[in-house]
């Protein structure tokens, strides 16, 4: 039995398994397994139906990953993010066996983070750079698990890894240009027409692509910017409500009051009284 399950002579690894507490399982990102691996001889690893997500970087050598009907060659400096609920297989090269740094993780919003990545990327592979030094971050997570650091600390490191990977794969594309255009013009009443004219894209398609990149619709992003502007005007100016409604870009009194009820559980007048620094009781 020892020989049947032994990896001696096949791989050399430094790994840690981790069992999270209930708070981490319910509220945080948590590690299931993390480590570094060096293939000593070519080998295949095949898994399926794991309640887990896997991120790894090829630190040296080369190999390939097969998942969701795709087989992709991997080389040094390339990273992978896959959903392990689905069948996957990774294979180390025969002539250049690889070294990997990897982490299996799960937890609160792990699936949602992966969906953002998956919608944006046709393949689960991306290049590493200064935005997300994946192997270095995984090394810190490994050290943290070894040192029994808190679940919150592990969650923080995993969040840094996941968000870094999302930034790495997003890059500056059309949707980032859309977001920057909205940031500069969100108070304009005809902003949807301006967006369509500027980017030559139907509103429905833009909504779909923007939500895929940022997890929020164009409409809600514009409303959030306008609502934040309204809150700033209430806190730091003495302008009357009518001017706040106009200058923030909200432009509609009913919507203005609705946004405060839904997001702050109070009226704009109450918000100003509670938060404005210039109001004295």
MIKE-347836 format. One record per residue: residue in three letters; x, y, z of N, C-alpha, C in turn. Coordinates in Angstrom, 2 decimals, padded with zeros to 5 digits. Layout:
N
R  r  n.c1  n.c2  n.c3  ca.c1  ca.c2  ca.c3  c.c1  c.c2  c.c3
R  ALA  X  Y  Z  X  Y  Z  X  Y  Z
...
//
This chain:
281
R  r  n.c1  n.c2  n.c3  ca.c1  ca.c2  ca.c3  c.c1  c.c2  c.c3
R  UNK  000.83  -001.20  000.00  000.00  000.00  000.00  000.86  001.25  000.00
R  UNK  001.98  001.23  000.77  002.86  002.40  000.81  003.42  002.68  -000.58
R  UNK  003.83  001.64  -001.30  004.37  001.84  -002.64  003.30  002.31  -003.61
R  UNK  002.06  001.81  -003.44  000.98  002.17  -004.34  000.70  003.67  -004.32
R  UNK  000.76  004.28  -003.14  000.41  005.68  -003.01  001.61  006.59  -002.81
R  UNK  002.80  006.05  -002.86  003.99  006.86  -002.66  004.32  007.67  -003.90
R  UNK  004.82  008.91  -003.70  005.29  009.73  -004.83  006.81  009.79  -004.85
R  UNK  007.46  008.92  -004.04  008.92  008.91  -003.97  009.50  008.59  -005.34
R  UNK  010.45  009.42  -005.77  011.07  009.22  -007.08  010.29  009.82  -008.22
R  UNK  009.06  010.28  -007.97  008.22  010.89  -009.01  008.17  012.40  -008.82
R  UNK  007.89  012.82  -007.59  007.87  014.25  -007.28  008.58  014.50  -005.95
R  UNK  009.00  015.73  -005.79  009.53  016.20  -004.51  008.70  017.42  -004.14
R  UNK  008.08  017.41  -002.97  007.17  018.49  -002.66  007.32  018.97  -001.22
R  UNK  006.90  020.21  -001.03  006.80  020.84  000.29  005.37  021.35  000.37
R  UNK  004.51  020.64  001.08  003.09  020.97  001.06  002.52  020.95  002.47
R  UNK  001.43  021.69  002.61  000.70  021.71  003.88  -000.79  021.57  003.59
R  UNK  -001.45  020.68  004.32  -002.90  020.57  004.29  -003.47  021.43  005.41
R  UNK  -004.69  021.92  005.20  -005.28  022.80  006.21  -006.78  022.54  006.31
R  UNK  -007.27  022.48  007.53  -008.71  022.35  007.79  -009.19  023.62  008.46
R  UNK  -010.03  024.40  007.79  -010.48  025.68  008.37  -011.52  025.49  009.46
R  UNK  -011.62  026.48  010.34  -012.69  026.49  011.32  -014.00  026.90  010.68
R  UNK  -015.09  026.80  011.44  -016.41  027.09  010.90  -016.56  028.54  010.48
R  UNK  -015.97  029.47  011.25  -016.08  030.88  010.87  -015.43  031.09  009.51
R  UNK  -014.23  030.53  009.32  -013.53  030.68  008.04  -014.33  030.02  006.92
R  UNK  -014.89  028.86  007.17  -015.68  028.16  006.14  -016.88  028.98  005.70
R  UNK  -017.50  029.64  006.64  -018.74  030.37  006.34  -018.50  031.78  005.81
R  UNK  -017.36  032.40  006.17  -017.21  033.83  005.90  -015.94  034.24  005.16
R  UNK  -014.94  033.36  005.08  -013.64  033.76  004.55  -013.22  032.88  003.38
R  UNK  -012.22  033.32  002.66  -011.47  032.42  001.78  -010.52  031.61  002.65
R  UNK  -010.37  030.34  002.36  -009.50  029.50  003.19  -008.71  028.51  002.32
R  UNK  -007.57  028.12  002.83  -006.69  027.17  002.17  -007.13  025.74  002.46
R  UNK  -007.07  024.90  001.43  -007.26  023.47  001.63  -005.92  022.73  001.55
R  UNK  -005.10  023.15  000.59  -003.75  022.59  000.44  -002.90  023.61  -000.29
R  UNK  -001.66  023.74  000.12  -000.76  024.71  -000.51  000.64  024.13  -000.51
R  UNK  001.40  024.43  -001.56  002.75  023.88  -001.57  003.54  024.20  -002.82
R  UNK  004.73  023.61  -002.85  005.62  023.66  -004.01  005.92  022.23  -004.41
R  UNK  006.05  022.01  -005.71  006.27  020.65  -006.21  007.32  020.68  -007.31
R  UNK  008.21  019.71  -007.29  009.18  019.52  -008.37  008.99  018.13  -008.94
R  UNK  008.72  018.04  -010.24  008.58  016.75  -010.90  009.97  016.19  -011.17
R  UNK  010.21  014.99  -010.68  011.51  014.34  -010.91  011.51  013.53  -012.19
R  UNK  010.33  013.04  -012.56  010.15  012.32  -013.83  008.80  012.76  -014.40
R  UNK  008.58  012.62  -015.71  007.28  012.99  -016.28  006.15  012.21  -015.61
R  UNK  005.04  012.90  -015.31  003.92  012.21  -014.70  002.63  012.98  -014.98
R  UNK  001.52  012.29  -014.84  000.19  012.86  -015.07  -000.56  012.90  -013.75
R  UNK  -001.24  014.02  -013.48  -002.12  014.14  -012.31  -003.53  014.44  -012.80
R  UNK  -004.49  013.57  -012.46  -005.86  013.74  -012.93  -006.80  013.78  -011.73
R  UNK  -007.71  014.75  -011.71  -008.65  014.90  -010.61  -010.02  015.28  -011.17
R  UNK  -011.07  015.06  -010.37  -012.42  015.50  -010.73  -013.27  015.56  -009.47
R  UNK  -014.32  016.36  -009.53  -015.29  016.47  -008.45  -014.67  016.90  -007.11
R  UNK  -013.67  017.78  -007.17  -013.11  018.34  -005.95  -013.83  019.64  -005.63
R  UNK  -014.27  019.81  -004.41  -014.93  021.05  -003.99  -013.83  022.07  -003.69
R  UNK  -013.25  022.60  -004.77  -012.04  023.41  -004.61  -011.78  024.22  -005.86
R  UNK  -010.95  025.25  -005.71  -010.42  026.03  -006.83  -008.90  025.99  -006.73
R  UNK  -008.24  025.93  -007.87  -006.79  025.75  -007.90  -006.13  026.87  -008.69
R  UNK  -005.13  027.50  -008.08  -004.26  028.45  -008.78  -002.84  027.93  -008.66
R  UNK  -002.14  027.86  -009.78  -000.72  027.50  -009.69  000.08  028.25  -010.75
R  UNK  001.38  028.37  -010.48  002.33  028.97  -011.42  003.40  027.96  -011.77
R  UNK  003.78  027.93  -013.05  004.91  027.12  -013.49  006.17  027.92  -013.17
R  UNK  006.91  027.48  -012.18  008.11  028.18  -011.74  009.31  027.84  -012.63
R  UNK  009.34  026.61  -013.14  010.40  026.17  -014.05  009.87  025.00  -014.86
R  UNK  010.53  024.74  -016.01  010.13  023.63  -016.85  008.87  023.93  -017.64
R  UNK  008.18  022.87  -018.04  006.94  023.05  -018.82  006.05  021.83  -018.67
R  UNK  004.83  021.94  -019.20  003.86  020.86  -019.12  002.59  021.29  -019.83
R  UNK  001.45  020.73  -019.40  000.19  021.10  -020.01  -000.94  020.91  -019.02
R  UNK  -002.05  021.60  -019.27  -003.26  021.48  -018.48  -004.43  021.15  -019.41
R  UNK  -005.27  020.21  -019.01  -006.46  019.86  -019.78  -007.68  020.05  -018.88
R  UNK  -008.64  020.85  -019.34  -009.87  021.07  -018.58  -010.93  021.63  -019.51
R  UNK  -012.18  021.25  -019.30  -013.33  021.73  -020.07  -013.08  021.62  -021.58
R  UNK  -012.52  020.49  -022.00  -012.31  020.23  -023.42  -011.13  020.94  -024.04
R  UNK  -010.30  021.59  -023.25  -009.14  022.30  -023.76  -007.86  021.68  -023.21
R  UNK  -006.84  021.60  -024.04  -005.51  021.22  -023.60  -004.56  022.34  -023.98
R  UNK  -003.85  022.89  -022.98  -003.04  024.08  -023.19  -001.63  023.81  -022.71
R  UNK  -000.64  024.12  -023.55  000.76  024.00  -023.17  001.12  025.11  -022.18
R  UNK  001.92  024.77  -021.18  002.31  025.73  -020.16  003.83  025.82  -020.07
R  UNK  004.32  027.04  -019.84  005.75  027.27  -019.74  006.06  028.12  -018.51
R  UNK  007.32  028.27  -018.21  007.75  029.03  -017.05  007.11  030.43  -017.05
R  UNK  006.60  030.83  -015.89  005.99  032.14  -015.75  004.52  032.19  -016.07
R  UNK  003.94  031.08  -016.55  002.51  031.05  -016.84  001.76  030.47  -015.64
R  UNK  000.54  030.99  -015.47  -000.29  030.62  -014.32  -001.62  030.06  -014.79
R  UNK  -002.24  029.29  -013.91  -003.52  028.64  -014.21  -004.46  028.86  -013.03
R  UNK  -005.75  029.06  -013.37  -006.81  029.15  -012.35  -007.96  028.30  -012.86
R  UNK  -008.28  027.23  -012.16  -009.31  026.32  -012.64  -010.31  025.97  -011.53
R  UNK  -011.49  025.56  -011.97  -012.55  025.07  -011.11  -012.39  023.56  -011.01
R  UNK  -012.04  023.07  -009.82  -011.74  021.65  -009.64  -012.98  020.78  -009.49
R  UNK  -014.18  021.40  -009.49  -015.39  020.59  -009.53  -015.46  019.85  -010.86
R  UNK  -014.82  020.41  -011.88  -014.80  019.81  -013.21  -013.53  018.98  -013.39
R  UNK  -013.59  018.02  -014.29  -012.44  017.16  -014.52  -011.26  017.96  -015.05
R  UNK  -010.09  017.74  -014.49  -008.89  018.39  -015.01  -007.71  017.43  -014.91
R  UNK  -006.72  017.71  -015.73  -005.52  016.89  -015.78  -004.33  017.77  -016.11
R  UNK  -003.27  017.67  -015.33  -002.05  018.38  -015.71  -000.90  017.40  -015.83
R  UNK  -000.06  017.66  -016.82  000.98  016.73  -017.22  002.32  017.46  -017.26
R  UNK  003.31  016.91  -016.56  004.65  017.47  -016.60  005.36  017.01  -017.87
R  UNK  006.19  017.90  -018.42  006.91  017.60  -019.66  007.90  016.44  -019.46
R  UNK  008.12  015.70  -020.53  009.09  014.60  -020.48  010.52  015.11  -020.51
R  UNK  010.78  016.13  -021.34  012.16  016.62  -021.48  012.50  017.74  -020.51
R  UNK  011.45  018.47  -020.00  011.68  019.54  -019.03  010.64  019.45  -017.91
R  UNK  010.78  018.48  -017.01  009.81  018.36  -015.91  009.70  019.67  -015.14
R  UNK  008.50  019.99  -014.74  008.30  021.31  -014.17  008.39  021.38  -012.65
R  UNK  008.49  022.64  -012.19  008.34  022.97  -010.78  007.11  023.88  -010.68
R  UNK  006.26  023.60  -009.70  005.01  024.35  -009.53  004.92  024.93  -008.12
R  UNK  004.25  026.06  -008.02  003.77  026.58  -006.74  002.25  026.62  -006.85
R  UNK  001.54  026.00  -005.89  000.10  025.87  -006.06  -000.64  026.08  -004.75
R  UNK  -001.92  026.42  -004.88  -002.81  026.47  -003.72  -004.20  026.04  -004.12
R  UNK  -004.74  025.08  -003.38  -006.16  024.72  -003.46  -006.88  025.54  -002.40
R  UNK  -007.96  026.20  -002.77  -008.68  027.04  -001.81  -010.17  027.01  -002.10
R  UNK  -010.94  027.55  -001.16  -012.38  027.66  -001.32  -012.87  028.72  -000.34
R  UNK  -014.19  028.82  -000.20  -014.71  029.73  000.79  -015.66  030.76  000.23
R  UNK  -015.99  031.74  001.08  -016.96  032.76  000.73  -016.50  033.55  -000.49
R  UNK  -017.34  033.57  -001.53  -017.10  034.29  -002.79  -016.04  033.64  -003.67
R  UNK  -015.52  032.48  -003.31  -014.53  031.83  -004.18  -015.14  031.54  -005.55
R  UNK  -016.37  031.05  -005.58  -017.03  030.74  -006.84  -017.28  032.01  -007.65
R  UNK  -017.67  033.09  -006.96  -017.95  034.35  -007.67  -016.67  034.95  -008.24
R  UNK  -015.56  034.88  -007.47  -014.28  035.34  -008.00  -013.89  034.55  -009.25
R  UNK  -014.08  033.23  -009.18  -013.72  032.40  -010.33  -014.58  032.73  -011.55
R  UNK  -015.87  032.98  -011.33  -016.75  033.31  -012.45  -016.33  034.60  -013.13
R  UNK  -015.88  035.59  -012.35  -015.36  036.82  -012.95  -014.17  036.51  -013.85
R  UNK  -013.27  035.66  -013.36  -012.10  035.27  -014.14  -012.52  034.49  -015.39
R  UNK  -013.44  033.54  -015.21  -013.83  032.65  -016.30  -014.56  033.41  -017.42
R  UNK  -015.42  034.36  -017.04  -016.14  035.14  -018.05  -015.19  035.99  -018.89
R  UNK  -014.11  036.44  -018.26  -013.19  037.33  -018.94  -012.20  036.59  -019.82
R  UNK  -011.93  035.31  -019.52  -010.84  034.60  -020.16  -011.34  033.34  -020.87
R  UNK  -011.01  033.25  -022.15  -011.40  032.08  -022.93  -010.63  030.84  -022.50
R  UNK  -009.41  031.03  -021.99  -008.60  029.93  -021.48  -008.20  030.26  -020.04
R  UNK  -007.92  029.24  -019.22  -007.65  029.49  -017.80  -006.19  029.85  -017.51
R  UNK  -005.47  030.32  -018.50  -004.03  030.56  -018.37  -003.72  032.04  -018.52
R  UNK  -002.81  032.55  -017.70  -002.38  033.94  -017.81  -000.92  034.07  -017.41
R  UNK  -000.31  035.15  -017.83  001.09  035.43  -017.51  001.20  036.16  -016.19
R  UNK  002.24  035.89  -015.45  002.48  036.60  -014.21  003.36  037.82  -014.45
R  UNK  003.18  038.84  -013.61  004.05  040.02  -013.67  004.02  040.67  -012.30
R  UNK  004.41  041.97  -012.26  004.45  042.64  -010.97  003.06  042.79  -010.35
R  UNK  001.99  042.70  -011.13  000.65  042.83  -010.56  000.32  041.66  -009.65
R  UNK  000.78  040.47  -010.00  000.44  039.28  -009.23  001.60  038.30  -009.31
R  UNK  002.56  038.42  -008.40  003.65  037.46  -008.34  003.11  036.22  -007.65
R  UNK  002.51  035.35  -008.44  001.72  034.24  -007.91  002.57  033.32  -007.04
R  UNK  003.73  032.91  -007.55  004.57  031.98  -006.78  005.00  032.58  -005.45
R  UNK  005.33  033.88  -005.46  005.74  034.54  -004.21  004.60  034.58  -003.21
R  UNK  003.39  034.93  -003.67  002.24  034.98  -002.79  001.89  033.60  -002.25
R  UNK  001.98  032.59  -003.10  001.71  031.22  -002.64  002.74  030.80  -001.60
R  UNK  004.00  031.22  -001.79  005.03  030.94  -000.80  004.70  031.56  000.55
R  UNK  004.19  032.78  000.54  003.80  033.43  001.79  002.63  032.70  002.45
R  UNK  001.68  032.24  001.63  000.55  031.48  002.18  001.04  030.18  002.80
R  UNK  001.96  029.49  002.11  002.54  028.25  002.64  003.22  028.49  003.99
R  UNK  004.02  029.55  004.06  004.69  029.88  005.32  003.68  030.21  006.41
R  UNK  002.61  030.92  006.02  001.58  031.27  006.99  000.89  030.05  007.57
R  UNK  000.57  029.07  006.71  -000.06  027.84  007.19  000.90  027.08  008.10
R  UNK  002.17  027.02  007.72  003.17  026.34  008.56  003.27  026.99  009.94
R  UNK  003.18  028.33  009.96  003.34  029.06  011.22  002.03  029.19  012.00
R  UNK  000.97  028.56  011.49  -000.34  028.61  012.16  -000.83  030.04  012.39
R  UNK  -000.66  030.90  011.36  -001.18  032.26  011.48  -002.71  032.20  011.47
R  UNK  -003.35  033.31  011.80  -004.80  033.32  011.93  -005.49  033.10  010.59
R  UNK  -006.76  032.62  010.69  -007.57  032.44  009.49  -007.76  033.77  008.75
R  UNK  -007.85  034.86  009.50  -008.01  036.18  008.87  -006.78  036.54  008.07
R  UNK  -005.60  036.20  008.59  -004.36  036.48  007.85  -004.29  035.66  006.57
R  UNK  -004.68  034.40  006.63  -004.71  033.55  005.44  -005.72  034.10  004.43
R  UNK  -006.90  034.49  004.92  -007.92  035.09  004.06  -007.37  036.33  003.36
R  UNK  -006.66  037.16  004.10  -006.09  038.38  003.51  -005.10  038.05  002.40
R  UNK  -004.25  037.05  002.63  -003.27  036.66  001.61  -003.95  036.05  000.39
R  UNK  -004.96  035.22  000.62  -005.69  034.64  -000.51  -006.43  035.72  -001.31
R  UNK  -007.01  036.69  -000.60  -007.68  037.79  -001.28  -006.70  038.57  -002.14
R  UNK  -005.50  038.82  -001.63  -004.48  039.50  -002.41  -004.11  038.69  -003.65
R  UNK  -004.00  037.37  -003.49  -003.68  036.51  -004.63  -004.79  036.54  -005.67
R  UNK  -006.03  036.36  -005.24  -007.16  036.28  -006.17  -007.37  037.60  -006.89
R  UNK  -007.37  038.71  -006.15  -007.58  040.00  -006.80  -006.43  040.36  -007.71
R  UNK  -005.21  039.98  -007.32  -004.06  040.21  -008.20  -004.19  039.45  -009.51
R  UNK  -004.65  038.20  -009.42  -004.85  037.40  -010.64  -005.94  038.00  -011.51
R  UNK  -007.01  038.51  -010.90  -008.07  039.15  -011.69  -007.55  040.39  -012.39
R  UNK  -006.75  041.19  -011.72  -006.17  042.38  -012.34  -005.20  041.99  -013.45
R  UNK  -004.47  040.91  -013.22  -003.51  040.44  -014.21  -004.20  040.07  -015.51
R  UNK  -005.34  039.39  -015.39  -006.00  038.89  -016.59  -006.91  039.91  -017.24
R  UNK  -007.26  040.95  -016.47  -008.16  041.94  -017.04  -007.43  042.89  -017.97
R  UNK  -006.30  043.44  -017.48  -005.56  044.39  -018.30  -006.39  045.61  -018.61
R  UNK  -005.85  046.52  -019.41  -006.62  047.70  -019.81  -007.24  047.42  -021.17
R  UNK  -008.53  047.16  -021.17  -009.22  046.84  -022.41  -010.38  047.82  -022.58
R  UNK  -011.28  047.49  -023.49  -012.39  048.40  -023.78  -013.24  048.67  -022.55
R  UNK  -013.48  047.64  -021.72  -014.34  047.85  -020.55  -013.67  048.75  -019.52
R  UNK  -012.36  048.70  -019.43  -011.69  049.64  -018.53  -011.82  051.07  -019.07
R  UNK  -011.76  051.20  -020.39  -011.96  052.52  -020.99  -013.40  053.00  -020.75
R  UNK  -014.37  052.08  -020.81  -015.75  052.43  -020.51  -015.86  052.94  -019.07
R  UNK  -015.23  052.21  -018.14  -015.28  052.61  -016.73  -014.65  053.99  -016.53
R  UNK  -013.51  054.24  -017.16  -012.86  055.54  -017.02  -013.70  056.65  -017.63
R  UNK  -014.38  056.35  -018.75  -015.27  057.34  -019.38  -016.44  057.67  -018.44
R  UNK  -017.00  056.64  -017.81  -018.10  056.87  -016.86  -017.60  057.72  -015.69
R  UNK  -016.42  057.41  -015.17  -015.88  058.17  -014.04  -015.76  059.66  -014.37
R  UNK  -015.48  059.96  -015.62  -015.29  061.36  -016.03  -016.59  062.04  -016.43
R  UNK  -017.65  061.24  -016.73  -018.86  061.84  -017.30  -020.16  061.37  -016.64
R  UNK  -020.08  060.80  -015.44  -021.27  060.18  -014.86  -022.40  061.17  -014.55
R  UNK  -022.10  062.45  -014.45  -023.17  063.42  -014.16  -023.96  063.81  -015.41
R  UNK  -023.50  063.42  -016.59  -024.19  063.77  -017.83  -025.53  063.02  -017.92
R  UNK  -026.58  063.73  -018.25  -027.91  063.10  -018.32  -028.01  062.12  -019.49
R  UNK  -027.29  062.37  -020.57  -027.35  061.48  -021.73  -026.16  060.56  -021.82
R  UNK  -025.69  060.04  -020.67  -024.45  059.28  -020.67  -024.54  057.98  -021.47
R  UNK  -025.72  057.34  -021.53  -025.83  056.10  -022.30  -025.62  056.37  -023.79
R  UNK  -026.19  057.47  -024.29  -025.99  057.83  -025.70  -024.52  058.15  -025.95
R  UNK  -023.89  058.83  -025.00  -022.47  059.14  -025.12  -021.62  057.87  -025.16
R  UNK  -021.97  056.90  -024.32  -021.22  055.64  -024.31  -021.37  054.89  -025.63
R  UNK  -022.61  054.81  -026.12  -022.86  054.11  -027.39  -022.10  054.77  -028.53
R  UNK  -022.12  056.10  -028.55  -021.41  056.83  -029.60  -019.90  056.67  -029.47
R  UNK  -019.40  056.74  -028.25  -017.96  056.70  -028.02  -017.37  055.34  -028.33
R  UNK  -018.08  054.25  -027.98  -017.50  052.92  -028.10  -018.14  052.07  -029.19
R  UNK  -019.16  052.60  -029.87  -019.76  051.87  -030.99  -020.30  050.52  -030.61
R  UNK  -020.95  050.42  -029.46  -021.41  049.14  -028.94  -022.84  049.29  -028.43
R  UNK  -023.70  048.31  -028.75  -025.06  048.32  -028.24  -025.06  048.28  -026.71
R  UNK  -026.03  048.96  -026.11  -026.07  049.05  -024.65  -026.15  047.67  -024.00
R  UNK  -026.94  046.74  -024.57  -027.10  045.41  -023.97  -025.77  044.65  -023.96
R  UNK  -025.01  044.75  -025.05  -023.72  044.07  -025.13  -022.72  044.70  -024.16
R  UNK  -022.76  046.02  -024.07  -021.87  046.72  -023.15  -022.18  046.31  -021.71
R  UNK  -023.48  046.22  -021.37  -023.87  045.80  -020.03  -023.30  044.41  -019.72
R  UNK  -023.41  043.50  -020.67  -022.95  042.13  -020.49  -021.44  042.09  -020.28
R  UNK  -020.69  042.79  -021.13  -019.23  042.77  -021.04  -018.75  043.48  -019.77
R  UNK  -019.39  044.58  -019.42  -018.98  045.34  -018.24  -019.21  044.50  -016.98
R  UNK  -020.36  043.84  -016.90  -020.65  042.98  -015.75  -019.67  041.82  -015.68
R  UNK  -019.26  041.29  -016.83  -018.28  040.22  -016.84  -016.93  040.65  -016.32
R  UNK  -016.57  041.91  -016.57  -015.27  042.43  -016.13  -015.28  042.89  -014.68
R  UNK  -016.39  043.52  -014.24  -016.38  044.18  -012.93  -017.45  043.67  -011.96
R  UNK  -018.29  042.75  -012.41  -019.29  042.20  -011.50  -020.42  043.15  -011.16
R  UNK  -020.60  044.19  -011.95  -021.66  045.16  -011.73  -022.10  045.69  -013.10
R  UNK  -023.38  045.99  -013.25  -023.86  046.49  -014.53  -023.44  047.94  -014.73
R  UNK  -023.45  048.39  -015.98  -023.16  049.79  -016.28  -024.14  050.70  -015.54
R  UNK  -025.43  050.34  -015.58  -026.45  051.15  -014.93  -026.16  051.32  -013.44
R  UNK  -025.86  050.20  -012.75  -025.62  050.27  -011.31  -024.32  051.00  -011.01
R  UNK  -023.32  050.85  -011.88  -022.06  051.56  -011.66  -022.27  053.07  -011.75
R  UNK  -023.03  053.50  -012.76  -023.34  054.93  -012.90  -024.12  055.43  -011.69
R  UNK  -025.13  054.66  -011.27  -025.92  055.06  -010.10  -025.05  055.16  -008.85
R  UNK  -024.11  054.22  -008.70  -023.22  054.26  -007.53  -022.36  055.51  -007.54
R  UNK  -021.83  055.85  -008.71  -021.02  057.07  -008.79  -021.85  058.31  -008.45
R  UNK  -023.05  058.36  -008.98  -023.93  059.51  -008.72  -024.34  059.56  -007.24
R  UNK  -024.64  058.41  -006.68  -025.04  058.37  -005.28  -023.89  058.80  -004.37
R  UNK  -022.68  058.34  -004.66  -021.52  058.76  -003.88  -021.29  060.26  -004.00
R  UNK  -021.50  060.80  -005.19  -021.36  062.25  -005.38  -022.40  063.00  -004.56
R  UNK  -023.64  062.48  -004.52  -024.69  063.11  -003.72  -024.33  063.11  -002.25
R  UNK  -023.78  062.00  -001.76  -023.40  061.92  -000.35  -022.29  062.91  -000.02
R  UNK  -021.34  063.07  -000.95  -020.27  064.04  -000.73  -020.82  065.46  -000.67
R  UNK  -021.74  065.78  -001.55  -022.33  067.12  -001.56  -023.12  067.38  -000.27
R  UNK  -023.81  066.38  000.22  -024.55  066.54  001.46  -023.62  066.73  002.66
R  UNK  -022.51  066.03  002.64  -021.60  066.09  003.78  -020.75  067.36  003.79
R  UNK  -020.32  067.82  002.62  -019.29  068.84  002.59  -019.72  070.18  001.97
R  UNK  -021.02  070.30  001.66  -021.53  071.59  001.18  -022.83  071.90  001.89
R  UNK  -023.29  073.13  001.70  -024.60  073.51  002.27  -025.63  073.71  001.15
R  UNK  -025.36  073.11  -000.01  -026.29  073.25  -001.13  -027.64  072.62  -000.80
R  UNK  -028.73  073.22  -001.28  -030.07  072.64  -001.05  -030.22  071.33  -001.81
R  UNK  -031.21  070.55  -001.41  -031.43  069.23  -001.99  -031.59  069.29  -003.50
R  UNK  -032.30  070.30  -004.00  -032.55  070.37  -005.45  -031.24  070.47  -006.22
R  UNK  -030.28  071.23  -005.69  -028.99  071.36  -006.36  -028.17  070.07  -006.25
R  UNK  -028.24  069.41  -005.11  -027.54  068.13  -004.93  -028.04  067.11  -005.94
R  UNK  -029.38  067.06  -006.10  -029.98  066.12  -007.06  -029.47  066.39  -008.47
R  UNK  -029.36  067.65  -008.85  -028.93  068.00  -010.20  -027.43  067.77  -010.38
R  UNK  -026.62  068.28  -009.46  -025.17  068.24  -009.63  -024.60  066.83  -009.51
R  UNK  -025.26  065.97  -008.76  -024.79  064.59  -008.63  -025.07  063.77  -009.88
R  UNK  -025.98  064.26  -010.72  -026.37  063.53  -011.92  -027.58  062.65  -011.72
R  UNK  -028.08  062.54  -010.48  -029.26  061.69  -010.24  -030.47  062.26  -010.97
R  UNK  -030.70  063.55  -010.83  -031.67  064.24  -011.66  -033.12  063.95  -011.41
R  UNK  -033.44  063.11  -010.44  -034.83  062.76  -010.18  -035.03  062.67  -008.67
R  UNK  -035.99  063.44  -008.16  -036.17  063.51  -006.71  -036.62  062.18  -006.12
R  UNK  -037.54  061.50  -006.80  -038.03  060.21  -006.29  -036.89  059.19  -006.21
R  UNK  -036.07  059.12  -007.27  -034.93  058.20  -007.28  -033.93  058.58  -006.20
R  UNK  -033.70  059.87  -006.02  -032.79  060.39  -005.01  -033.17  059.86  -003.62
R  UNK  -034.43  060.00  -003.26  -034.89  059.54  -001.94  -034.89  058.01  -001.86
R  UNK  -035.20  057.36  -002.97  -035.20  055.90  -002.99  -033.80  055.35  -002.72
R  UNK  -032.78  055.96  -003.34  -031.40  055.51  -003.15  -030.98  055.62  -001.69
R  UNK  -031.37  056.69  -001.03  -031.02  056.84  000.38  -031.76  055.84  001.26
R  UNK  -033.03  055.58  000.93  -033.78  054.59  001.72  -033.16  053.21  001.57
R  UNK  -032.81  052.83  000.34  -032.33  051.47  000.08  -030.90  051.25  000.54
R  UNK  -030.07  052.28  000.47  -028.65  052.09  000.76  -028.21  052.58  002.13
R  UNK  -028.91  053.58  002.67  -028.52  054.15  003.96  -029.58  053.99  005.04
R  UNK  -030.77  053.49  004.64  -031.88  053.32  005.59  -032.24  054.63  006.29
R  UNK  -032.18  055.73  005.54  -032.55  057.03  006.09  -032.82  057.99  004.95
R  UNK  -033.38  059.13  005.27  -033.62  060.16  004.25  -032.33  060.94  004.01
R  UNK  -032.25  061.67  002.90  -031.08  062.53  002.67  -030.89  063.56  003.77
R  UNK  -032.00  064.10  004.30  -031.91  065.07  005.39  -031.28  064.44  006.63
R  UNK  -031.69  063.22  006.94  -031.11  062.52  008.09  -029.64  062.21  007.85
R  UNK  -029.30  061.83  006.62  -027.90  061.55  006.29  -027.05  062.80  006.52
R  UNK  -027.53  063.94  006.03  -026.78  065.19  006.21  -026.64  065.52  007.70
R  UNK  -027.69  065.36  008.45  -027.63  065.67  009.87  -026.63  064.77  010.59
R  UNK  -026.59  063.50  010.21  -025.71  062.54  010.88  -024.25  062.71  010.49
R  UNK  -023.99  063.08  009.23  -022.63  063.03  008.70  -021.99  064.38  008.42
R  UNK  -022.77  065.40  008.18  -022.17  066.69  007.79  -021.39  067.31  008.95
R  UNK  -020.12  067.67  008.66  -019.26  068.20  009.72  -019.65  069.60  010.15
R  UNK  -020.34  070.32  009.28  -020.65  071.73  009.58  -021.94  071.89  010.35
R  UNK  -022.69  070.79  010.54  -023.95  070.89  011.28  -023.68  070.70  012.77
R  UNK  -024.13  071.62  013.57  -023.98  071.53  015.03  -025.35  071.45  015.67
R  UNK  -025.49  070.55  016.61  -026.76  070.45  017.34  -026.94  071.66  018.28
//
